[in-house]
Amino acid sequence: MKMIVADSAGTGTLIDRDGVHHQLSADQWVETDARDTVVGPAWVRYRESGETIEVAAGESYQPHVPDNPDVIDVRSATDAAREIIAAMAGLGTDEERIYRALELAPHDHSRQPWFDQLHFIFQQEAGRELEDALRDELSGAELERALGLLH
């Protein structure tokens, strides 16, 4: 899987996808990606192209992912895995929440890598295989629908 990563530097702020603010330093570059926002003054330098963007004081900039068929964005698979885990937590299972998470899967060349990421993150965070968890939590038509969305 290829991912575009940008470097940021300056005295501005990096706001990550979770809304956490990180103070930037003029002496150190930090990695960021298209999920993050840079608030100037700062510079954003793209690794692949070398393009450098100056972000003026008080302005914000969100790094972009260039149109490149080799770049596959699987970040939403991480969110989907976490949604499925949350849907299975506690008493009862929120089947609709599971379906909505599985429906986030793209319908293009990135579909299989997206599902690979979903399975990986689910295994890492839940400690079990996704299909096993679905079979434990769902049955009948609900299970068939979830497995249909999974494949």
N, C-alpha and C positions, 0 to 999 in steps of 0.2 A: 504494500500500500504506500502510495506517495502522498505527502502532505506539504502544502506550502506553509512555510514558517517565516515570519518577519522578525527582524531585530529592531528594538526600540532603544533610544538613548536620549538623554537630556535631563532637564530638571522638572519635567512634567509628571503626569500620573498615568499609570496603566490600570484600567478597570477591567478585571477579568469577567468571564461569562457568569460568574456567581455574584457579581456586583462588588467584589472586594477590591479596594483601592491599594495599589502598590506604588510607592514613590520611586521615580526613576532617578538614576544617577548619571551625571555626565561622564563618569569614569568607567561605567560598566554597561554592556549591552545585555538585554534580557530577551528571551524568546517570547514571542506572542503569535497569535494566529487570528483568523477572521472572526473568531468568537469574542475577541477582546476589543476594547476601545482605548485609544491613546489620546490623552488630553495634553495639549502643549503648554509650555514650549517643549518640543521634543522632535526627534527625527525617527522616521521609519525607513529601514533599508530592507529591501527584498533580497533574499539570498540568491535565488535563481537568476534574476535579471540584473541585480545590482542597482535597480532603480531606488532612488532616495527621495523621500517625501518630507518636506519640512512642515511641521504642524505648529502654527503660530500660537502664542500665549492665549489661553482661554478658548481656543478652538479644539474641536474633537475630530478624530479620524479613525475610521474602522478599516483595518487592512482588508484587502480584497483577495479573492481567489481568482486568478486569471482563468479565462475560458480555455481549458486544457483537457482533452479527453483522457489523459493519463492520470489526472487528479480525481480521486474518488473521496468524497466527503462522507465519512461514516459516523460523524459525531452524534447524529440523532439516534444512532443505535445504542449509544451509551445511555442517553435519556430514556429510550424505550426499555432497556434492561432494568433500569432503576424503577420505572413505572410498573413493570410487571412484578418486580419484587415487592413494591409497596402494595400492589393489588392483592398479593397473596399473604400479606402480613396480618396478624391478628385473627380474630374470629371471622370466618366467612371469607369468601373470595369475591372480588369485584370483577366479574367476567367482562363487563363492558370496558373497563379500564384496560384490561389485557388486550381486548380486540383493538381498541384505539391505538395502543402502543404498537401492536404488530402491523397496523395499517399505515404506520409511518414509513414502512419499507419503500424504497424507490422502485420504479418499474422501468429501469434502464440497465445499462451495463454495470452499474454499481450495486445491483441487487444482491448478488452473491457475497461480495465483500462486506456489505452492510450486515447480512445475516451472520457471516463469520464473526464480525465484531460483536453483534448482539449475543451470540452464544458465548464468546470469550468473556465479555464483561459479566454476563449473568453467572457464569461458572465462578469467576473471581469473587464476585460480591455475594452470591447466594450460597456458594459451596456445593452446588449440585448442577447437574445438566438441566438445561431449559426444558427439553422434552419430558424428562422424568418428572420435573416439577409440575408441568402442565397436566400430565397423567395423574399425578397425586391430587391436584387441586380441582380438576374438571372431570366431567364424565358425559357420556351420551353426545347429544347434538352440540353442547358447549365445547367439548373436547374436539370434536370433528371440525368445528368452525375454527378454533384456535390453530389446530394442526394444518388446516387448509391455508390459513394466512401465513403460517410459518414456512410453507413450501411453495 
